[in-house]
């Protein structure tokens, strides 16, 4: 069972109050529509956190696409919570020892790193920092590293190795 704030699955308690994903999602998206343009509502923060954990173990293309689209849309409005969750998701997927990063995720991660470089304006580049750490510390599965390496241009490769 997924529990907010925990990286690992938790045992289901006897007095569990569960809520359907569809209900959580609908409420989060509704509060997102009515929230101030620079504020990420708590329901949406929880949905981002859920997506970043759940998709690592149970990839769903539709859910992933929605996660990515909302995170990018929010980021363009100066809200970083979704983007931070998306970067955490890419990082966890990339460093997984159980499976190789899927092609689409590898491509999207590199696109995000390049997008970050264009929009950073001196800010911390979280996606780049996580990719660089994984690149340098040997945490990458060799097949995942090869996929990433095939997508990295010479300029980015030099920056990663610096």
C-alpha positions, 0 to 999 in steps of 0.5 A, spaced: 500 500 500 502 507 498 502 511 504 503 519 503 510 521 505 513 514 505 518 511 499 517 504 501 510 500 500 507 500 507 503 494 510 495 495 510 493 497 517 487 494 520 483 500 521 485 503 514 481 508 511 482 507 503 480 512 498 479 510 491 485 513 486 479 516 481 476 520 487 483 523 489 485 524 482 478 528 481 478 532 487 486 534 486 484 536 479 478 540 481 482 544 487 488 545 482 483 549 477 480 553 483 487 555 486 491 561 485 496 561 479 502 560 483 500 555 489 500 548 488 494 545 492 495 540 498 491 535 494 495 536 488 501 535 491 499 528 494 497 526 487 504 528 484 507 524 490 502 518 489 504 518 481 512 519 483 511 512 487 506 508 484 509 509 476 515 506 478 512 499 480 506 500 476 507 503 469 501 506 466 502 510 460 495 514 461 497 516 468 504 517 466 502 522 460 497 526 465 503 526 470 508 529 466 503 534 462 501 537 469 508 537 472 510 541 466 504 546 465 505 547 473 512 549 472 511 554 466 506 557 472 512 557 477 510 552 481 515 547 482 512 541 486 510 537 480 516 538 476 520 535 483 516 529 483 517 528 476 524 528 477 524 524 483 520 519 478 525 519 473 531 518 478 528 512 481 526 509 474 533 510 472 537 508 478 532 501 478 536 495 479 530 491 477 529 493 470 532 498 464 529 505 463 524 505 458 526 508 451 520 514 452 522 515 459 529 516 458 528 520 452 523 525 456 528 525 462 534 528 457 529 533 454 527 535 461 534 536 462 535 540 456 529 544 457 532 546 464 538 548 461 534 553 457 530 556 462 534 555 469 536 563 469 542 561 474 537 556 478 538 549 481 537 544 475 534 539 479 533 534 473 541 535 471 543 534 478 540 528 479 542 525 472 549 527 473 549 524 480 547 517 477 552 518 471 558 519 476 556 514 482 556 508 478 548 507 480 546 506 473 545 499 470 549 498 464 543 498 459 540 504 462 546 508 462 547 506 454 540 508 453 541 515 456 548 515 453 545 514 446 541 520 447 546 525 450 549 530 445 557 532 446 555 538 450 551 535 455 556 529 456 561 534 457 557 537 462 555 531 466 563 529 466 565 535 469 
